[in-house]
Amino acid sequence: MQAVIQRYVGTAVSTDEIVAAGRTLTRLLDAVPGFVSCVILQADPGQLTMMSLFEDEASLEAAGLLDGTALGHHLTAPLEPTEVTTGQVVFQKGL
């Protein structure tokens, strides 16, 4: 299993807008073979973290998330990623 974690810091957006952007993005990700899950965490206003899981590295690459801009493109005040981390999941419980 492969994961990508994207951290965004910028203009505060409403929870409703984040949910709408997440729904739009996951509809697109659902079409990618190997997509497993997507979680968006709002730590503070203007700070979002998104973690997406894929069955393998090829699926992650096919999703087009490696540049970190996917979520930001679906918000009215686009956020630029401040950090993008990818790697192999070495432990997981649940999901």
Secondary structure as UniProt FT lines:
FT   STRAND          2..9
FT   HELIX           15..29
FT   TURN            30..31
FT   TURN            33..34
FT   STRAND          35..44
FT   TURN            45..46
FT   STRAND          47..54
FT   HELIX           57..63
FT   TURN            66..67
FT   TURN            70..71
FT   HELIX           72..74
FT   STRAND          81..88
//
